[in-house]
Amino acid sequence: MSSDPWGRVDETGTVYVRTSEGEQVVGSWQAGTPEEALAYFERKYEGLVVEIGLLEKRVRTTDLSAKDAQTAIDHLRTQVDEHHAVGDLDALRVRLDKLVTTVESRREERKVAKAKQTDEARAAKDALVVEAEQLAQSDQWRSAGERLRALVDIWKGLPRLDRKSDDELWHRFSHARSAFSKRRKAHFASLDAQREDARKVKEKLVAEAESLSKSTDWGPTAARYRELMADWKAAGRAQREAEDDLWNRFRGAQDVFFAARSEVFAERDAEQIENLKLKEELADEAEKLVPITDLKAARAGFRSLNERWEAIGHVPRDARPKVEGRMHSVERAIQEAEEGEWRRTNPEARARAAGLTGQLQAAVDKLREQIDAARAAGNNAKADKLSRELEGRQALLDQALKGLEEFGG
């Protein structure tokens, strides 16, 4: 008979293993020595130790499911319970029991983690739905569209919920995307219609602009081009390719007209600058007539200068007021000299002036008498009123006397 701390072989070849419940028959061994029998069944035990160790590691380090882990534990427990190995089987049972506890603990942890993950996924999907519904009302077509596409990718990366909850949220999410797409499609359809209308309007504007490009009616045509430009801006944009082509034609027609006008105006400006020099020389001559000492000679000299002035063409617009103002000043000086001469030589006007002066003098004298009488009577209010009237009459009298003096007495 042979034995070791965990088992023995009796004289009949029966192999036993020692357990806390007493000896258990492992099997019968007839093929060799008792030592070989114990060694064989000890190897079987070592095999169980290795398998249990591997299962412990899988449970600890991998995502082995609780169901698969329990199946593996049950399989190993059956082998331990069938006593087909020699070794500390009670220790293996303890390890398997502990492993069961570990698997159950991992099951609960995973359950909690999954519940947390589900709650987080639900909250994330709720947030995606809310954002999608807000974006559905946006008019920022490009940025909102890009964001909605990004939300779809985020959605796909989130765990699924229970079918009912997931379907309800997806329905809202999908509906928001569809609503946005429908609004965007309607917007761009409307925009396309507006751009087509703009294209038709601008084609008419281009046709008119091209028809005016050869015009030499500079002022009205330039004004019309300004109106066409205002109409162009008001028409809105056409499709990009049409817009660019129409604008190039429109701008080209304007360029032809304004280039021709600029050439003509450049020639005209050169001529007007020369005219300005000539008129400034005439103004210099005219200003030498002032002060006027010989009215007849001054009148004749200014008439000759004016005839030469009229024969000269236009001058630059910004210089016109100054040079013409110089001639007008001389002309006014001659006119004032003529008026003074006329007053001095017109007996009828002198008589009228003398008569008016006499009437005003009589009125002033009468008012003074009335004022004195009123004050003597103690009627100061009436006297003050008459005094104000006297001031007006006196001013008229002073003016009339001054005019009479111009007639020489």
C-alpha positions in Angstrom: 0.0 0.0 0.0 1.2 3.5 -0.8 0.1 6.9 0.6 0.8 10.7 0.7 -0.8 13.5 2.8 -3.9 13.7 0.4 -4.4 10.2 -0.7 -3.5 6.5 -0.7 -3.7 3.3 -2.7 -4.7 0.1 -1.0 -3.6 -3.4 -1.8 -6.5 -3.9 -4.3 -5.4 -0.9 -6.4 -8.2 1.4 -5.2 -7.1 5.1 -4.9 -8.5 7.3 -2.2 -8.4 11.0 -1.6 -8.7 12.6 1.9 -11.3 15.3 2.4 -13.0 17.0 5.3 -15.8 14.5 4.9 -13.4 11.6 5.1 -11.8 9.5 2.4 -13.4 9.3 -1.0 -12.7 6.8 -3.7 -10.9 8.4 -6.6 -10.7 5.4 -8.8 -9.0 2.0 -9.4 -5.4 1.6 -10.7 -4.1 -1.7 -12.1 -1.6 -0.6 -14.7 1.4 0.2 -12.5 2.7 0.8 -9.1 0.8 2.6 -6.4 3.2 5.5 -6.6 2.4 5.9 -10.3 -1.3 5.8 -9.4 -0.9 8.6 -6.9 1.3 10.6 -9.3 -1.3 10.3 -12.1 -4.2 11.5 -9.9 -2.0 14.2 -8.4 -1.4 15.5 -12.0 -5.1 15.5 -12.4 -5.3 17.7 -9.3 -2.6 20.0 -10.7 -4.7 20.3 -13.8 -7.7 21.4 -11.8 -5.5 23.9 -10.0 -4.3 25.4 -13.3 -7.8 25.5 -14.7 -9.2 27.3 -11.6 -6.3 29.7 -11.7 -6.9 30.6 -15.3 -10.6 31.1 -14.6 -9.8 33.4 -11.6 -7.6 35.4 -13.9 -10.2 35.6 -16.6 -12.8 36.8 -14.1 -10.4 39.3 -12.7 -8.9 40.7 -15.9 -11.4 40.2 -18.8 -15.1 41.1 -19.5 -16.1 37.4 -19.2 -19.9 37.4 -18.6 -21.3 36.2 -15.3 -23.2 33.5 -17.1 -20.1 32.1 -18.8 -18.1 32.4 -15.6 -20.7 30.5 -13.7 -20.9 27.7 -16.3 -17.1 27.3 -16.1 -17.3 27.3 -12.2 -20.0 24.6 -12.3 -17.9 22.5 -14.7 -14.9 22.7 -12.4 -17.0 22.1 -9.3 -18.4 18.9 -10.9 -14.8 17.7 -11.5 -13.8 18.5 -8.0 -16.9 16.8 -6.5 -16.4 13.7 -8.6 -13.1 13.1 -6.7 -11.1 12.1 -9.8 -7.9 13.8 -8.4 -5.7 13.6 -5.4 -5.0 16.8 -3.6 -6.5 19.4 -1.3 -10.0 19.3 -2.9 -11.5 21.3 0.0 -9.1 24.1 -0.9 -10.3 24.0 -4.5 -14.0 24.1 -3.3 -13.1 27.2 -1.2 -11.5 28.9 -4.2 -14.5 28.0 -6.3 -16.9 29.4 -3.7 -14.9 32.5 -3.4 -14.9 32.8 -7.2 -18.7 32.5 -7.2 -18.8 35.4 -4.7 -16.5 37.4 -7.0 -18.6 36.7 -10.1 -21.8 37.8 -8.3 -20.0 40.9 -7.1 -18.8 41.6 -10.6 -22.4 40.9 -11.9 -23.8 43.5 -9.5 -21.0 46.0 -10.4 -21.7 45.5 -14.1 -25.4 45.9 -13.4 -24.9 49.2 -11.6 -22.4 50.3 -14.3 -24.8 49.3 -17.0 -27.7 51.2 -15.3 -25.4 54.2 -15.0 -24.3 53.9 -18.6 -28.0 53.7 -19.6 -28.9 56.7 -17.6 -26.0 58.6 -19.1 -26.9 57.5 -22.6 -30.5 58.5 -22.0 -29.4 61.9 -20.8 -27.0 62.3 -23.7 -29.7 61.3 -26.2 -32.2 63.6 -24.6 -29.7 66.5 -24.9 -29.1 65.6 -28.6 -32.9 65.6 -29.3 -33.3 69.0 -27.6 -30.4 70.5 -29.5 -31.7 68.9 -32.8 -35.2 70.4 -32.2 -33.6 73.8 -31.6 -31.5 73.6 -34.7 -34.6 72.6 -36.7 -35.7 76.2 -36.3 -32.4 77.8 -37.3 -31.8 79.8 -40.4 -28.1 79.2 -40.3 -28.4 76.6 -43.0 -24.7 75.6 -43.3 -23.6 75.6 -39.7 -26.9 74.0 -38.4 -26.8 71.3 -41.1 -23.2 70.5 -40.2 -24.1 70.3 -36.5 -27.0 68.0 -37.2 -24.8 65.7 -39.2 -22.3 65.7 -36.3 -25.2 64.9 -33.8 -26.0 61.8 -35.9 -22.4 60.5 -35.5 -22.6 61.2 -31.8 -25.9 59.4 -31.5 -24.4 56.3 -33.3 -21.6 56.2 -30.7 -24.0 56.1 -27.8 -25.3 52.8 -26.3 -28.9 51.7 -27.2 -31.6 52.1 -24.6 -34.6 49.8 -24.2 -36.4 49.6 -27.6 -39.4 51.8 -26.6 -37.3 54.6 -25.2 -34.7 54.5 -27.9 -37.4 54.5 -30.7 -39.3 57.4 -29.1 -36.1 59.5 -28.8 -35.0 58.6 -32.3 -38.4 59.5 -33.7 -38.1 63.0 -32.2 -34.5 63.3 -33.4 -35.3 62.1 -36.9 -38.3 64.4 -37.1 -36.2 67.4 -36.1 -33.7 66.6 -38.9 -36.5 66.2 -41.4 -38.1 69.5 -40.4 -34.8 71.3 -40.8 -34.2 69.6 -44.2 -37.7 70.6 -45.3 -37.3 74.2 -44.3 -33.8 74.4 -45.9 -35.1 72.9 -49.1 -38.0 75.4 -49.2 -35.6 78.2 -48.5 -33.2 77.4 -51.2 -36.0 76.7 -53.6 -37.3 80.2 -52.9 -33.8 81.6 -53.2 -33.4 79.9 -56.6 -36.7 81.5 -57.7 -35.5 84.9 -56.5 -32.2 84.4 -58.2 -33.9 83.5 -61.4 -36.0 86.6 -61.2 -32.9 88.6 -60.5 -31.2 87.1 -63.5 -34.1 88.2 -65.8 -34.0 91.7 -64.3 -30.3 92.0 -64.7 -30.3 90.8 -68.3 -32.6 93.7 -69.1 -30.3 96.1 -67.3 -27.3 94.7 -69.1 -29.1 95.1 -72.5 -29.9 98.7 -71.7 -26.4 99.4 -70.4 -24.8 98.0 -73.5 -27.2 100.0 -75.7 -26.0 103.2 -73.9 -22.3 102.5 -74.1 -21.8 104.5 -77.4 -23.9 107.4 -76.3 -22.4 110.9 -76.4 -25.2 112.5 -74.5 -22.9 112.6 -71.5 -25.0 114.1 -68.7 -28.3 112.2 -69.1 -26.5 109.0 -70.0 -24.3 109.1 -66.9 -27.4 109.8 -64.8 -29.2 106.8 -66.4 -26.2 104.6 -65.6 -26.5 105.7 -62.0 -30.1 104.7 -62.0 -29.3 101.3 -63.6 -26.7 100.7 -60.9 -29.3 101.4 -58.2 -31.7 99.0 -60.0 -28.9 96.4 -60.2 -28.3 96.5 -56.4 -32.1 96.4 -55.7 -32.5 93.3 -57.9 -30.6 91.0 -55.6 -28.1 88.3 -56.7 -28.6 85.9 -59.5 -27.0 82.4 -59.6 -23.2 82.8 -59.2 -22.1 82.0 -62.7 -24.9 84.1 -64.2 -24.2 86.9 -61.7 -20.5 87.1 -62.6 -21.1 87.0 -66.4 -23.9 89.6 -66.2 -21.8 91.9 -64.0 -18.8 91.7 -66.3 -21.0 92.7 -69.2 -22.7 95.5 -67.2 -19.5 96.9 -65.9 -17.9 96.6 -69.3 -20.6 98.6 -71.0 -20.2 101.3 -68.3 -16.5 101.3 -68.8 -16.8 101.9 -72.5 -19.1 104.9 -71.9 -17.2 106.5 -69.1 -13.8 106.0 -70.8 -15.1 107.9 -73.9 -16.6 110.6 -71.7 -13.4 110.9 -69.7 -11.4 111.4 -73.0 -13.9 114.1 -74.1 -13.9 115.8 -70.7 -10.1 115.8 -70.6 -10.0 117.7 -73.9 -12.8 120.0 -72.7 -11.0 120.6 -69.3 -7.8 121.6 -71.1 -9.8 124.0 -73.2 -11.7 125.4 -70.2 -8.4 126.0 -68.3 -7.2 128.1 -71.2 -10.5 129.9 -71.3 -10.1 130.7 -67.6 -6.8 132.3 -68.2 -8.3 134.5 -70.8 -11.2 135.5 -68.6 -8.9 136.3 -65.7 -7.0 138.6 -67.9 -10.3 140.4 -68.9 -11.3 140.6 -65.3 -7.9 142.3 -64.5 -8.6 144.9 -67.3 -12.2 145.4 -66.0 -11.1 146.0 -62.4 -8.8 148.8 -63.7 -12.0 150.8 -64.6 -12.8 151.2 -60.9 -13.1 153.7 -59.2 -15.1 155.3 -62.0 -14.1 158.8 -62.9 -15.4 158.9 -66.4 -18.8 157.1 -66.6 -19.1 157.3 -70.4 -15.6 155.9 -70.9 -16.0 153.2 -68.2 -19.3 152.2 -69.8 -17.8 151.8 -73.3 -14.7 150.0 -71.9 -16.8 147.5 -70.0 -19.0 146.9 -73.0 -16.0 146.0 -75.1 -14.6 143.8 -72.4 -17.9 142.0 -72.0 -18.2 141.3 -75.8 -14.7 139.7 -75.6 -15.8 137.8 -72.5 -18.9 136.4 -74.2 -16.8 135.2 -77.1 -14.7 133.0 -74.8 -16.1 129.6 -74.0 -16.8 127.9 -70.7 -14.4 127.7 -67.8 -14.0 124.9 -65.1 -17.2 124.9 -63.0 -15.4 125.3 -59.6 -13.5 128.4 -60.9 -16.6 130.1 -62.5 -18.1 131.9 -59.4 -14.9 133.6 -58.6 -14.0 135.0 -62.0 -17.6 135.9 -62.9 -17.9 137.6 -59.5 -15.0 139.9 -60.4 -16.8 141.0 -63.5 -20.1 141.5 -61.7 -18.4 143.6 -59.1 -17.2 146.0 -61.8 -20.6 145.9 -63.5 -22.4 146.8 -60.2 -20.0 149.7 -59.7 -20.9 151.1 -63.2 -24.6 150.6 -62.5 -24.3 152.5 -59.2 -22.5 155.3 -60.9 -25.2 155.4 -63.5 -28.0 155.5 -60.9 -26.2 158.3 -59.0 -25.9 160.3 -62.3 -29.5 159.8 -63.1 -30.6 161.0 -59.7 -28.5 164.1 -60.0 -29.9 165.0 -63.5 -33.6 164.1 -63.0 -35.7 167.2 -62.0 -38.9 165.3 -61.6 -37.3 162.9 -59.2 -35.8 165.8 -57.3 -39.2 167.5 -57.0 -40.9 164.3 -55.8 -38.2 163.9 -53.2 -38.6 167.5 -52.0 -42.4 167.1 -51.8 -42.1 163.9 -49.8 -39.6 165.5 -47.5 -42.0 168.4 -46.9 -44.9 166.1 -46.1 -42.8 164.1 -43.6 -41.5 167.3 -42.0 -45.1 168.6 -41.5 -46.2 165.3 -40.0 -43.2 165.3 -37.6 -44.0 168.9 -36.5 -47.7 168.0 -36.0 -46.8 164.9 -33.8 -44.5 167.0 -31.6 -47.3 169.5 -31.0 -49.7 166.6 -30.1 -47.2 165.1 -27.8 -46.7 168.4 -26.0 -50.5 168.9 -25.7 -51.0 165.4 -24.3 -48.3 165.8 -21.7 -49.7 169.2 -20.7 -53.1 167.5 -20.2 -51.4 164.8 -18.0 -52.2 162.0 -20.6 -48.8 160.3 -20.6 -50.0 157.1 -22.1 -51.2 159.0 -25.2 -48.0 161.0 -25.3 -45.9 157.7 -25.2 -47.9 156.2 -28.0 -47.4 159.4 -30.1 -43.7 159.4 -29.3 -43.3 155.9 -30.7 -45.1 157.0 -33.9 -42.8 160.1 -34.0 -39.7 157.9 -34.0 -41.0 156.1 -37.1 -41.8 159.3 -39.0 -38.5 160.8 -38.0 -36.6 157.9 -39.4 -38.5 158.2 -42.7 -37.8 162.0 -42.7 -34.0 161.4 -42.1 -34.0 158.9 -45.0 -35.8 161.3 -47.3 -33.5 164.2 -46.4 -30.5 162.0 -47.3 -32.0 161.2 -50.6 -32.6 164.8 -51.3 -29.0 165.6 -50.6 -28.0 163.2 -53.5 -29.9 165.6 -55.9 -27.6 168.4 -54.7 -29.7 170.3 -52.3 
